[in-house]
Amino acid sequence: MNKRFLFYVCVAAFVALAGNRAYGAIACKVYSCNVGYFASEYSCPRCPALQRADGGMQYGITASAGLSDITACYVPAGVKYKDAVGEFEFVSNCNYSR
């Protein structure tokens, strides 16, 4: 779902329910995000990234849209990554954890 669309829905819901602020805030919660993003309470943050061995960044991805936890994000296997110790590669997709 487009972040701009979510923002407009939230603003419209809040304005319509301005008499009851607690209910207006509940109506603004995000329930669905695009692939590669996960739903937190009020936004769709992008999955975290790891540095690839070629110097670029590999952002985590999700299996589908609409996932609501960072643990749904993963970095794919078969990509060479790099950190302070050296280069490495995951033999299977590696999910994020809390």
C-alpha positions as CSV (number, residue, x, y, z in Angstrom):
1,M,0.0,0.0,0.0
2,N,1.3,3.5,-0.8
3,K,2.5,5.4,2.3
4,R,0.9,8.6,0.9
5,F,-2.5,6.8,0.7
6,L,-2.1,5.5,4.3
7,F,-1.3,9.0,5.5
8,Y,-4.5,10.5,3.8
9,V,-6.6,7.7,5.2
10,C,-5.2,8.4,8.7
11,V,-5.7,12.2,8.5
12,A,-9.3,11.7,7.2
13,A,-10.1,9.3,10.0
14,F,-8.6,11.5,12.6
15,V,-10.5,14.6,11.4
16,A,-13.7,12.7,11.2
17,L,-13.3,11.4,14.7
18,A,-11.8,14.5,16.3
19,G,-14.4,14.5,19.0
20,N,-13.0,11.2,20.3
21,R,-9.2,11.4,20.0
22,A,-8.5,8.0,21.4
23,Y,-10.7,6.4,18.8
24,G,-9.2,8.6,16.1
25,A,-5.7,7.4,17.0
26,I,-6.8,3.7,16.8
27,A,-8.3,4.3,13.4
28,C,-4.9,5.5,12.1
29,K,-2.9,2.3,12.8
30,V,-1.2,0.7,9.8
31,Y,-2.3,-2.8,8.9
32,S,-0.7,-3.5,5.6
33,C,2.6,-2.6,3.9
34,N,4.3,-3.3,0.6
35,V,6.8,-6.1,0.0
36,G,10.1,-5.2,1.7
37,Y,8.4,-3.2,4.4
38,F,6.7,-4.3,7.7
39,A,3.9,-2.7,9.6
40,S,4.7,-1.0,12.9
41,E,2.1,0.7,14.8
42,Y,1.8,3.9,12.7
43,S,4.2,3.5,9.7
44,C,5.7,1.1,7.3
45,P,9.5,1.0,7.9
46,R,11.7,-0.6,5.3
47,C,13.4,-3.9,6.2
48,P,16.9,-3.4,7.5
49,A,19.9,-3.8,5.2
50,L,23.3,-5.5,5.2
51,Q,26.3,-4.3,3.3
52,R,27.1,-6.5,0.3
53,A,30.7,-7.4,-0.6
54,D,30.5,-5.3,-3.7
55,G,29.9,-2.2,-1.5
56,G,26.2,-1.9,-2.2
57,M,23.4,-2.5,0.3
58,Q,21.1,-5.5,0.3
59,Y,17.8,-4.5,1.9
60,G,15.8,-7.2,3.6
61,I,12.7,-8.4,1.8
62,T,9.4,-10.1,2.8
63,A,7.7,-13.0,1.2
64,S,4.6,-11.0,0.5
65,A,2.9,-7.7,1.3
66,G,0.9,-7.1,4.5
67,L,3.4,-8.5,7.0
68,S,3.5,-6.9,10.5
69,D,6.7,-7.8,12.2
70,I,10.4,-7.3,11.5
71,T,10.9,-11.0,11.8
72,A,9.1,-11.4,8.4
73,C,12.1,-9.6,6.8
74,Y,15.0,-11.6,5.5
75,V,18.2,-11.2,3.5
76,P,18.5,-13.7,0.7
77,A,21.0,-16.6,0.5
78,G,23.5,-16.6,-2.3
79,V,24.7,-13.0,-1.9
80,K,28.1,-12.2,-0.6
81,Y,28.0,-9.8,2.4
82,K,30.8,-7.9,4.2
83,D,31.3,-6.8,7.8
84,A,34.3,-5.8,9.9
85,V,35.5,-9.4,10.1
86,G,35.4,-10.2,6.4
87,E,33.1,-11.5,3.7
88,F,30.4,-14.2,4.3
89,E,27.4,-15.7,2.5
90,F,24.3,-17.3,4.0
91,V,23.4,-20.8,2.8
92,S,19.7,-20.1,3.3
93,N,17.5,-17.0,3.7
94,C,18.3,-15.3,7.0
95,N,15.3,-13.8,8.9
96,Y,15.7,-10.9,11.2
97,S,15.0,-11.5,14.9
98,R,14.2,-9.3,17.9
